[in-house]
């Protein structure tokens, strides 16, 4: 059976979505929470299209009853990663609405009836901020996988300190032996809540209990120390990593580059990019995504555009986040011509930025007397994407003739 890990995917929007990716997917260090008792079933092309359509609708739907109807009509199941992703989109949308608790419980509670789905149900409860429900689901089917999901639920629900309590109490009460995923998750909880230096005590405990730290362990710690601007600890972690026989690979460099960019220090992050090349490491699209957002955030859009073009020369395929970051910041900076060019390229990949960004672009084009281009953009959006159709009709009607 393939081993799968829950990944929290944070888009540029405030909603958080969960999906499941293989252990060897080569993603970022956030991939830490085991859900390995869930293996992917094979779905037909029609079912895949149905899941994708429903997931897209769920991300923008706000009516709880409509969200539940969409889920039930599609017969969403956690047995396939698209089903799990759609369910998490549904829970995220429900959690954003007032009085959402009954709807979330009616959607997630049936999953607890199946032992194989309990870890995912626990994570979904955490996503909705229902940590008590997550703990109750754990007690209904205690296991290592459920414990890992419960710790992850603490992070998702912003109850980071509770993760430490669960980590200390549950293994003793239920005779569960923590594994590397357990440790990585609880370390992440502390690192995200200002307690990064607890990493050292956890590392000592892991050594005593013969749980070998992996690159994820160290990248989580590095991100935490960067977040708290404890740069001497960053150096110490890099030394400890070598001491434990782990060498900095792409995931470590990506974590460091992302952390520096979040601190508004993209030039230092770019130095790490230069450092990678003599060591024979090739940056990924993720590396460039972090750098592009980092330069956008400090207002250096020329460098962000240069990096975007460099991706193409290196045959690295930008993902939606690269496009969306550039379009948003270019519009904010008044460079609507460049934003339009990149937006067209994004839409050719069937990726459209969120409505507020697109409206900013359309308004900017109109304001710079590019009404024809604005109209063509609106028509293209309406022809390819059906979300927010009523709003787009109003915008189209308001365009200068």
Phi, psi and omega in degrees: 000133179292146178265129183239151181234137177288135180236129174273119182256117179253114177276187177288347179270165184287344181286150181240139181235148178249140169220177180237128182233153179295154179304325185263024184289346177073024180276199183278177188286356179291347183283093191224346192254122188285138172223042195287353177276000176254117176247150184286131172271162180274132178241153180286168178299321179296317180295320178299315179297321179297314179300315182296319179296313181296318180300318179298317179293321183295328183294336182249349182285141181240345182278115183305318181294322178293321178299314180295320178299318179298317180295316182290321181293330180271355182050052183298136180226142176286002182288348177229146186298329178291324176294318178296319179296319179294320178297319180292325175297320179296314181295320178299318179292319178296318182296337180278352182259151178292152179053047186272348189301312180300320181293317179298315182295321180293331180279318189269326185306320179301334179294332182292340180292340179252123183303322183292339182260356184301313180303320180290322177298318179301315180295321179294320175300319177298320179299327179273000181081015183259071184292326177298320177294322178297317179294321178295320177296321176299313182297334179288336181207070183292133178197171177299317181295321179292323177298314180299319178294323180294319176297320177295323178298327176299319179293313182298326183267007180060033172251058189299321182295328180296334178300320178297320179295313178300319183297322181281324188271315190294315180302326179286314184292328186245010178053047179255130179266115180299145176247188183299325179294320178301310181296316180300322182290317180290325175298317179299319179300316179290319182294331180276354184236028174082013181243043187298330184289350172293345178308321184295319179291323176294321179296318177299318180295320179299318179297317180298324184263012175059039172255110187282124176294146178244184182297329177299318179305311184286326180291326175297314179297316179301315180299320179296315181292322174298316182302321180271003180057041176260078191288332176294327177289328175302313179297321181294319179296319178298322177292315179297325179299314178295320180300326180269014175076021179249131182250143184299118176249196183299320182297323179292315179297320179297320179296318180291317179297316178299317182296316179295321178295323178295332178276002182077030182235058184293333179296320176294324178296321180293332175298323176294324176299316178295326181292331182294321190298312179297340180270006176077016180261134178261129176294155178254177176299330179297318178304311181290326178301314178298315182294318180299313178296322180298314179289324175300318185295331179262007174086008179267077186284335177295318178291323178298316178294323179296318179295323179298317178292325179297326177303315180297318180295330179268008179059036172262127185272116178295143173263177188303322183298325177299311180298312186296320179299311182297314182300314181300309184287327175297320177295316179299329181270359177083010178267072187286334177295312178295321179298319180296317180300315181288326178296318177300317179297320179296316181292333174295336176267008182066032175244123178238132178298169180296160189304317183298322178292317180296321178295321177299321179292313180299314179299322180293321178296318178297317181294338178255023174063032175250055185295320179301315179295322179296316180296316179298322179295315179298317179298321180292319178299313181295328182283335185249334186230132188258358179287145177058034184299320180297319179295320179293325177298319179294319179295318180297318180295331183275353180293143177301142181282000000 
